[in-house]
């Protein structure tokens, strides 16, 4: 009977404590709901403020994310204090300090990507809208989130790259400058006058729509090929991949048309093939000539 009485008293105490905590728990839930709304408002206001005061799109995004996370942190901390009246701010900080090591080990990849994302947004090695190459992936930067960098490939696919990988890898920014050079290889016949060929190429490439006049196009003689003398046409365009591709198509068509007009030949690769009877040249099978030579040698001896 004493044991049952003890259990009953414990349950009554637990029930009374729950009833006492119920208003505080409801208040904490209300605070979290209000925090969700307030965090959205804070993010919207910080985004508008960033657009008015900050030119960099990356820093605008960083300000918006930082404000949003800070609003949620304040709301969760307030809800915890309201739900547990005996909990003080010092206790919360001490608890976070003790658990930081365990949390760090458990979420080290998340924290690593988060810090790398902040550094990418602050340092701006590339910006939103830049076309970059990271490893085997190439495309346009759409967004830098807390964990990943989103790029859209030229074939219309989305690639999510971890921020830490982007931060520690070599990144090729194709749109970092206003112009970008393309090297177009072309070959001419050995009977072609090289001064005439270079003059035709330079005049033709300068007239192609999209080719910049500064820096000026250049024509370089690079090697004696198997069936042609090889040249490189170097010209500058806008850096975007779509413009580079379109200008290169126009350049190839214009060069072919100009060479046809000037009767300059772009030769095909030439190969010479020899056919023979392999058995006739077998070192291990004596041929008729070899037999006659051996007989003549014996007779002379």
C-alpha positions in Angstrom: 0.0 0.0 0.0 2.9 2.4 0.7 4.3 1.8 -2.7 1.0 2.5 -4.4 0.5 5.6 -2.4 4.0 6.8 -3.4 3.3 6.2 -7.0 0.0 8.0 -6.8 1.6 11.0 -5.1 4.3 11.1 -7.7 1.7 11.1 -10.5 -0.3 13.8 -8.8 2.8 15.9 -8.4 3.7 15.4 -12.1 0.2 16.3 -13.2 0.2 19.4 -11.1 3.6 20.4 -12.4 2.4 19.8 -16.0 -0.7 22.0 -15.4 1.5 24.7 -14.0 3.9 24.5 -17.0 1.0 24.4 -19.6 0.5 28.2 -19.8 4.3 28.6 -20.2 4.5 25.9 -22.9 1.5 27.5 -24.8 3.2 30.9 -24.5 6.4 29.4 -25.9 4.5 27.9 -28.9 2.9 31.2 -29.6 6.4 32.9 -29.4 7.7 30.4 -32.0 4.8 31.0 -34.3 5.3 34.8 -34.0 9.1 34.2 -34.6 8.3 32.5 -37.8 6.3 35.5 -39.0 8.8 38.0 -37.6 11.8 36.2 -39.2 10.1 36.5 -42.6 9.4 40.2 -42.1 13.0 40.8 -40.9 14.4 39.0 -44.0 12.2 41.0 -46.3 13.2 44.3 -44.6 16.9 43.4 -44.7 16.6 42.5 -48.4 15.1 45.8 -49.2 17.7 47.6 -47.1 20.5 45.7 -48.8 19.2 46.5 -52.2 19.2 50.2 -51.4 22.5 50.5 -49.6 24.7 47.6 -50.9 25.7 47.1 -54.6 27.0 43.6 -54.3 24.3 41.0 -54.8 26.3 38.5 -52.7 26.5 40.8 -49.7 22.8 41.5 -50.0 22.2 37.8 -49.8 24.5 37.5 -46.8 22.7 40.3 -44.9 19.3 38.7 -45.6 20.4 35.3 -44.4 22.2 36.6 -41.3 19.1 38.6 -40.3 16.8 35.6 -40.8 19.0 33.3 -38.7 19.4 35.9 -36.0 15.7 36.4 -35.7 15.1 32.7 -35.3 17.9 32.4 -32.7 16.4 35.2 -30.6 12.9 33.7 -30.9 14.0 30.2 -29.9 16.0 31.6 -26.9 13.0 33.7 -25.7 10.6 30.7 -26.1 13.0 28.5 -24.0 13.2 31.1 -21.2 9.4 31.5 -21.1 8.8 27.7 -21.2 11.2 27.0 -18.4 11.1 30.0 -16.0 14.0 28.7 -13.9 16.3 28.7 -17.0 18.6 31.7 -17.1 20.6 33.1 -19.9 23.8 32.1 -18.3 22.7 28.5 -18.0 21.8 28.4 -21.7 25.2 29.8 -22.7 26.9 27.2 -20.4 24.9 24.4 -21.9 25.8 25.5 -25.4 29.4 25.7 -24.4 29.5 22.2 -23.1 27.6 20.8 -26.1 29.5 22.7 -28.7 32.2 20.1 -29.1 29.7 17.3 -29.6 27.6 19.4 -32.0 30.8 20.4 -33.9 31.7 16.8 -34.5 28.2 15.8 -35.5 27.6 18.7 -37.9 31.2 19.5 -39.0 30.3 19.3 -42.7 27.3 21.6 -42.3 29.4 24.1 -40.3 32.3 23.8 -42.8 30.0 24.5 -45.7 28.2 27.3 -43.8 31.5 29.1 -43.1 32.7 28.6 -46.6 29.5 30.1 -47.9 29.9 33.2 -45.8 33.5 33.6 -47.0 32.4 33.2 -50.6 29.8 35.9 -50.1 32.2 38.3 -48.4 35.3 37.8 -50.6 33.3 37.5 -53.8 35.7 35.5 -56.0 32.7 35.3 -58.3 29.2 36.9 -58.3 25.7 35.8 -58.9 25.3 35.5 -62.6 29.0 34.8 -63.4 29.9 31.7 -65.5 32.4 29.5 -63.7 34.1 26.2 -64.1 34.6 24.1 -60.9 36.1 20.6 -61.5 34.0 18.9 -64.2 31.1 21.3 -63.9 30.6 24.5 -65.8 27.6 26.9 -65.8 26.1 30.1 -64.5 26.0 30.8 -60.7 22.3 31.1 -59.6 22.6 31.3 -55.9 24.9 30.7 -52.9 23.0 29.1 -50.1 24.1 28.2 -46.6 25.3 24.8 -47.6 25.7 24.7 -51.4 26.4 26.8 -54.5 23.9 26.4 -57.2 25.0 26.6 -60.9 22.9 26.1 -64.0 24.8 24.3 -66.7 24.6 25.3 -70.4 22.4 22.3 -71.1 19.8 23.5 -68.6 20.7 21.3 -65.6 21.2 22.4 -62.0 24.3 21.3 -60.1 24.6 21.7 -56.3 28.2 22.0 -55.2 29.2 22.0 -51.5 30.5 25.5 -50.5 33.6 24.0 -48.9 34.5 22.2 -52.2 34.0 25.4 -54.2 36.0 27.4 -51.7 39.0 25.0 -51.7 39.0 24.2 -55.4 40.4 26.1 -58.3 37.6 28.1 -59.8 37.8 29.4 -63.4 35.6 32.5 -63.8 34.9 32.9 -67.5 33.0 36.2 -67.1 35.4 37.9 -64.7 36.4 40.5 -67.4 34.6 42.4 -70.2 36.3 40.4 -73.0 37.3 36.8 -73.6 39.7 35.4 -76.3 39.0 32.5 -78.6 41.7 30.6 -80.5 40.5 29.2 -83.8 42.8 26.8 -85.7 42.9 26.7 -89.5 45.2 25.1 -92.0 46.2 26.1 -95.6 47.9 24.2 -98.4 51.7 24.2 -98.7 51.4 26.0 -102.1 49.5 28.9 -100.5 51.1 32.3 -100.1 51.3 32.8 -96.4 51.2 36.7 -96.5 48.1 36.5 -98.6 46.5 33.9 -96.3 47.2 35.9 -93.1 45.9 39.1 -94.8 42.7 37.4 -95.8 42.2 35.9 -92.3 42.8 39.2 -90.5 40.5 41.1 -92.8 37.8 38.5 -92.6 37.8 38.0 -88.8 37.7 41.8 -88.2 34.5 42.0 -90.2 32.7 39.2 -88.2 29.8 40.6 -86.1 30.7 40.3 -82.4 34.5 40.4 -82.7 36.0 43.2 -80.7 38.3 45.7 -82.3 40.2 46.1 -79.0 42.2 44.0 -78.4 42.8 43.6 -82.1 42.6 40.1 -83.7 45.9 38.3 -84.4 47.0 35.7 -86.9 49.8 33.4 -85.8 51.7 30.7 -87.8 52.2 27.8 -85.4 53.5 24.7 -87.2 54.1 22.7 -90.3 51.4 20.0 -90.3 51.3 16.7 -92.1 49.3 18.1 -95.0 49.0 21.8 -94.2 50.6 24.9 -92.6 48.7 25.5 -89.4 47.6 28.9 -88.3 45.7 30.2 -85.2 43.2 33.0 -85.5 43.0 34.8 -82.1 40.1 37.2 -81.5 38.2 38.7 -78.6 34.4 38.7 -77.9 32.0 39.3 -75.0 32.8 36.7 -72.2 29.4 34.9 -72.1 29.4 31.4 -73.4 26.4 31.9 -75.7 28.1 34.9 -77.4 31.4 33.1 -77.7 29.7 30.1 -79.4 27.7 32.2 -81.8 30.7 34.4 -82.9 32.8 31.3 -83.5 30.1 29.8 -85.8 30.0 33.1 -87.8 33.8 33.2 -87.9 34.1 29.7 -89.3 31.5 30.4 -92.0 33.2 33.7 -93.0 36.7 32.2 -93.2 35.5 29.3 -95.4 33.7 31.8 -97.7 36.7 34.1 -97.9 39.1 31.2 -98.7 36.8 30.0 -101.4 36.7 33.4 -103.0 40.5 33.8 -102.8 41.1 30.2 -104.0 42.9 29.2 -100.9 42.7 25.5 -100.2 42.1 24.0 -96.8 43.6 20.6 -97.4 42.3 17.2 -96.3 44.7 15.0 -94.2 46.8 12.9 -96.6 47.8 9.3 -95.9 49.9 7.0 -98.1 49.1 3.3 -97.9 51.5 0.5 -99.1 50.2 -3.0 -99.9 52.5 -6.0 -99.9 52.6 -9.8 -99.4 53.7 -10.3 -95.9 54.6 -14.0 -96.6 57.1 -12.8 -99.2 59.1 -10.9 -96.5 59.0 -13.6 -93.9 62.5 -14.1 -92.5 61.8 -17.7 -91.5 60.5 -19.0 -94.8 63.2 -19.1 -97.7 62.0 -17.5 -100.9 62.9 -18.6 -104.4 65.5 -15.9 -104.7 67.1 -16.9 -101.4 67.3 -20.5 -102.6 68.9 -19.5 -105.9 71.5 -17.4 -104.1 72.3 -20.3 -101.7 72.8 -22.7 -104.7 75.0 -20.2 -106.5 77.1 -19.7 -103.5 77.7 -23.4 -103.1 78.7 -23.8 -106.7 81.2 -21.0 -106.5 82.7 -22.5 -103.4 
